[in-house]
Amino acid sequence: MKEPKVSVGIMFEPEIAFVLNTPFIFNGKEYEGTACVKLSGNKILFNGELYDSLQFDPAESEAASFELKDVTIGINFHWERKENQVFKGSLRFIVENNKITAINYLSVEEYLTSVISSEMSATASLELLKAHAVISRSWLLAQIQKNKEIEESQIQYSTMTETEGELVKWYDREDHTNFDICADDHCQRYQGITRASTEIVKQAIAETRGELLMYEDKICDARYSKSCGGVFEEFQNCWEDIKYPYLIGKRDLPEGSPMPDLTVENNAREWILTSPESFCNTSDKVVLSQVLNNYDQETVNFYRWKVEYTTEEISELVEKRSGTDYGLITDLIPVERGTSGRLIKLKIVGTKRTRVIGKELEIRRTLSNSHLYSSAFVVEKENGTDGKPVKFTLLGAGWGHGVGLCQIGAAVMGEKGYNYNSILLHYFVNASVEKLY
């Protein structure tokens, strides 16, 4: 197997300013310096000419780089902001959804150097960085493979089922059809060479070059999140109904630790309202800084957390976020939980409408202006003198979907002396690490 290439959707705007820091070739001509593309009808206006698409390829690939201005990072998250970002590889512009999309084409290993630098801090241990390199590489190539299979099967792929009383929806990278993956947390956080890559990141990539997580001769769909909250979630509870044998419910502790059945409501409540020991149950700033960039560290409570809303606030929020008018919310009732205690289905009861929603990200999106930290939460209501609720408190566990590698747990394992193979096989049960190129 040769080292593959990857196409990454970076930004989507009606107008994009960019800088070619070194000579690039487009239509046989050499370009360098500041430039701009604008949407004009369904074409791209560049240098007074209209195009369906443009692609700038480096004149000399090693030293070449380009900068994109005002790239939005953290889309729909609480720390969303814009920044200028620098990239290696080729730059392509296409039109989709009445905007111009900027796409970066580059080699997988080059891409990974950036992802690891963007997802992790440069202070992370070598073993943690190596584990993350294998995971990010596996996830990426598994998604490209999956996309090919979906295209070849020509089966209509849907990420949603909806009836009058229930909406079940999940969000995955199948939203993207004109490139392999996007650059934001929706896929993997990729910020070009903007996050200065360190020698230790380059070492982690080089020492695991071509290594992938495999299960029965297939690349693992290697998911990861910030904090599992103490127990891993299973894949089918967050995305489509496929049960992967290597993504199972398990305690984030050494092998053989007892595992509560968190699909049972009383067990889930007790689990979430306490703070059981686990690898990711840490407040050690040195460890956390390995996994959390500056803006992630704006969040301090994620192993266990609390969010409060008045009835009016939550009613307005749910209508705004879901587009459904439930009237005044009178109850939030757990319907189904996964292995980590995360809600797969939640019943929203309002004065105008009652409906069940799922899966976990749809629940998180509906109950927050950005994304609720996780769907592993219990609801406590405070009633007024008339017996009607005046306040809802959500008490929760973990940050993210909780499937696969738990970044904070893995950072703690790295500090405790576990090597990257041991870290990977703790989170991906019975998988193996194999070198494919």
N, C-alpha and C positions, 0 to 999 in steps of 0.2 A: 504494500500500500504506500503510495506517495503522499507527502504532506499535502492535505487539502487546502483549498482557498475558502474564504468566507465572505459573504456580503452582509454589511451591517447598515440598517437604516438609522441615520444619526439625528436628523431634524426635519420638520415638516412645516414650512412657512410659505406665504405668498411671495416673499422676497428674501433672498439669502445673500449676505455679504461674505466674501471669502478672500483669503490671501494665499497665493501660490508662493511659498517661501523659496522654492528652487524651480528651475525650468520644468514645465509639464507640456505634453503634446496633446493637442485636440485638432482633429481634421487635418493632420499633417503639418500644423503650424505650432510654433513654440510660444508658450505664454508664461509670464512670471509677474508677481506683484498683486496689487489689490484689484478686485473685480466684484461684480454683482450679477445675479440672475433674478429676473422678475417674472411673475406669472402674467401672461397676456392671452386671455381666452383660455384655450386648452394647450397653449404652447409656452415655450420658455424663451424670454427675450434676453439675449446676451450680445453685447457689442453692436446693438442696432439690428441684429438678425433674429429671426424666429426659428426655434428648433423643437422637435418632439422630445429629444433627450440630448445630453452632452456627456462626454466622458473625457476626463483629463488623466492621462497616464504619465508617470514620472519619466523624465528623460534619462535619469540615472537613478535606479530604484533605491540603492543603499542610503544615500544622504537625503533623498527627497522627503519633503513634508509640506502640508498645507494647513491653513487655519480656517475654521468656521467661526463666525461671529455670533454671539448671543444664542448659544445652544441651551435649550431648557433642560435642566437635570432635575430628577426627583419629581417627574410629572405626577400631579395629583397627590403627592405626599406632603407632609406638614413642612418640609424644608425645601419645597420647590424653589428654584432660582435659575438665573441665566448666567452663563460664563462662556468665554472664548476658549475653544479647544483646538489642539494641534494633533494632526493625524499623519500616519505613514500610509503608503499604498496609493491606490487610484481613487479618484473622486468622480462620481456619476450623479447627474441630476435627471430626475424623471418627474412627470406630472401624475399625481393621484389625489383623489378626494378634494379637488379644487385647490390644491397646494403643490408646491415644489418639494419633493423629497430628495435629500442629500444622502447618497449611499457611498460607503467606504468599502473598497475591495482590498483584501490583504490576506497574507498567509495565516493559518491557524495559530502557529507558535507566536507570531508577531502580535496577533490579536490577544492571545492569552497573557502575554507580558503586560499588556494594558489592563486587562480585566482583573488580574491578580493585584495590580497596583491600585486599581479603582475600588475593588471590593474589600481589600485588606489594607491594613496599615503597614508601612515599611518596617515597623518594629516587630512584626510577627515572627514567630520562630520558624526556622527552616522547615521543620517537619509539618507544621500547619500549612505553610505556603506550598509545600510539595503535595499535600493532600488536596489542597484547593485547586492546584494546577490540574491534577488528574480528574477531579470532579468537573471543573469548568470545561475541560477538553471533551470529556465523555458526554456531558449534557449537550454541548454544541453539536457534536457529530451525531448524537442520537436524534436531535431535532431535525437535522438536515436529512437524515435517513427516513425519519417519520414523514416528513413533508413529501419526499419522493414516493413513498408507499401510498400516501393519500392521493397524490396526483395520478399515480399509475392505476389505482383501484377505480378511479372515476366515481367513487361513491360520494354522495353529498354529505360532507362532514359538518355536523352541527354541534355547537357548544351550549345548547339551551333546549329545555322543554318547558312549555308554558300551557297552563290551563287556567280557568277562571279562579280556582282556589289555590294554585301553586305556581311559583316561578323557580325553576332550578337552572342555574347558569354558572358556567365556569369560564375562567379567563386563562388562555394559554397563548403560545406564540403562533398558533395557527391564524391569528388575526393578520399576520404578515404574509403576503403572497408575492410581492415584487423583490423581496430580499430574504435572506435566511433568518435573521433575527434583528431586533432593535437594540439600541444602545442604552436603554434605561432599565430600571429595576424590573420592569415587566418581563424582560428576558434576563440579561446579565448586565450589570453596570459596566459600561465601556466608555471611557473618556479619553481615548486616543493616548498620546504621550504627554497629555496635560499633567497627569499625576506622575511626577518624576519617578521613573522606575529605578530601583536600587539594585546593587550587585546581588543582594540575597534573593530578590525576586527573579532576576535573570538566572541565578544558580538553580533555583527551584524548578524553573521551566526547563533548563538544559538537562538537569539530572532526571527529569521524568519525561523527556521528549518522547512523544508517540505512545505514552502509556495511557491505557484506558481501563475503566471499570467494566468488566464483562460478566455476563451470567448466561450460561448455556450458549456460548458462541454469538451472543448478541450484545451490542453496546448498551450499558445500563442507562436508563433515563435518570441521571444523577441530579436530583434536586437538592437544594439547600436553603436554609433560612437563618435568621439571626439567632433566635432562641426557641427551642422546642417547648420550653416550660417544664421540662422534666421527663416527658414521655414522647416518643416519636409518633407522628401521625402516619396513616397509610395513604398511598397515592390516590386510590379510588374515592376517597372521601373529600378530595379537593378538586380532582379533575375527572376525566371520563372513567367509566366503570371498568377499569382494567386493574386486576390485582397483580402487582409485581411481587414475586416471592422475596425479593431482596429489600423491599421497602415495607417493613412490618412494624407493628407497635412493639415498643421495647423501652425499658427504663434507660435514661441517660446516665447509667452507672455501670461499673464493671459487670461482666457476664454473670448471669444467675441471680441478679437482684430481683426481689419479688415485684410483681407488676399488678397494680390494681386494675379492675375492670371499669374504665372510665366511661364506657358507653352507658353505664347505670347512673342515673341522675344523682342519687344520693352520694355515690362514690366520687363523681365528678365535682360535686359541690364541696365535699370535704377536702378533696385534692387541691382545688383552686383557692379555697379559703385558708389553706395552710401553705407552708413554704418548704416542702420536702427536700432532702439532700439530693443533688444531682450535679453532674459536671458543670452544667450551665447556670447553676445557682451560685453566682459569684458577684461580689461587688468590688473585686480587686481591679483598681484602675489601670494597673500595668497590663493585666491580661485583657481587659476590655478595650484598651487603646490599640491592641493588636488587630482587632476586628472592626472597630468602629472608627470611621473617619470623624473629623471635627463636627460635621453637621449631624452625624448619627449620635454623637455624644451629647447632643442637645436633649436626647431622651435618656433619663437616668433609671426609671423603673420599668423594666420589661419582663423580668422573671415573674413578678406579680405586680399588677397595676390597677388603677381605679379611674373611672370616668363618670362624671355626674351630669345629668340633664334635668331641667324642669320639664314637666309634661308638655308645656308650650314649645320649649326648645326642641325636644325630641320629635314632636309632631311635625314642626316646620322642617326640621332636618330630613326626616324620612321622606316627606313629600318632595323636597328639593332634590334629594339624591336618587330617589327611585322613580320620580315622575308619576307616582300613584298617590292620590289623596285618600288617606285612611281616616281623615277627620282627626279628632283628638285620640292619641294613643292611650289605651287603657291597660294594655298588658303586652309583655314579650314572653312567650312561652317556649321553652326548649322542646323540640319535637324529636330530634335524633342527634346523637353525639358520636364522634369517631373515637379511635383508640387513645388519643391524647386528651380527650375531654373537649376537643373543638366541636362546636356546633356545625353539623352538616345541614340541618334544617331548623328554622326558627319560625314560630307563628307570631305574626304581628296582628294584634287585635286593636281595632280602632272603632270610633263611633259611626263611621261611614262604611268601613270595609274591613274584612279579616282575610288574611292571606298568609300562606306558608312560603318562605323564601329560602334559597340555598344556591350554590354551596358556600364554602367558607368565605371566599373573597367577596361574593355578592352580599353576604351578611355584613362583612367589615366595611364595605363601601357604603352600604345603606345607613349604617349607624355612626358615621363619622364624616366630617368635612373633607378628610383626606382618606386614610385607611385606619380603621381601628387596629390596634396592635395585633390582635389575633381574634379568632372566633371562639377561643376557650374562655368563656366567661359565664358568670351567674348574674342574675338580675335581682336586685333588691328594690322594692317599691316603698315609698312613704306616702301614706294616705292623708288627705285633709279631713276636716271635721265632718264633711259630707260623705266620707268613705271613698271618695274618688282619688286616684293617684295624683300627687302634686310633684313628685320627684322620682326619677329612676337612677339608680346607681349600678353601673356595670363593674364587677370585680373580675379581673381576668388574669390569664397566665400566658407567658411567652410572647414572642414577637415574630410574626410571619406564619406561614402555613405549617411549619413543624415537620415537613416530610424530608427524609434524607439527612444530610449532614447538618448538624446544629453548629453554627460558626462559633458561638461563644463556648459551647461544650468542647468543640475540637481545639480551641485555643487553650483551654484549661488542660486538656489531655496532652497537648504539646508541651506545656509547662511541666507536667508531671512526668515527662520522659517517654511517653508513647511515641513510636515511630509512625511515619505517615501511613504505612500499610495497616498497622493496628488501628489507627484512627479511622481509616476508610472502612475496614471490615467490621468495626463497631457499629457504624451507621448504615452500612450496606451489607446486610446479613447474607453470608454464603456466596457473595460475589468474589471475583478474583481480579487482580491487577495484572494486565498483560500488555506487552509492548507490540504495537501494530505497525509502527513505522519508525 
